[in-house]
């Protein structure tokens, strides 16, 4: 049975590292040799997202200009990119610096093909118990970007810290009227590593992240995708 209710919010810190110049195998080795003893959990899988933004791309520009308090709206699902999507979830992600508050809402099924438009989205959320709230959230935004990437998951031995590693980044422009999904922007060279943990474990996070020879960034796959498919200058 599809859960169409609001799911419990997730409040956590997220530290992002944009990596290039080394292989996925080397990144995997660094994670598994970490003193916190990270091990792989879950099966590697594809994550797909439809991102929303205003006509003036407010979310994009807020990220570019370093606005600390930001909102991101997306529909997420796993597995196949196109076709019948059985259990999509709408996510509202509020960020204040490194602190993230994510709210998730189960939706009814969605079909992503050449006839995809805003009407499909309206039908998708129509049967949600949070329909009125979600409808208001979408009043001033439209779908602008479709993206897909492969994700691996790791957990520290004390189960306090989680790492995700995203590769094979793929982006398509999206609009609310007509989409043929022919043009795309692919990034096979970038690896995005994220360290995620509960607010109560922030004190040790510096020590955990200091082991990695990467610089923490405000890396955003949404910004990278908009820059790549629309030619914006980030």
Order of alpha helices (4+ residues) and beta strands (2+ residues): beta-alpha-beta-alpha-beta-beta-beta-beta-beta-alpha-alpha-beta-beta-beta-beta-alpha-beta-alpha
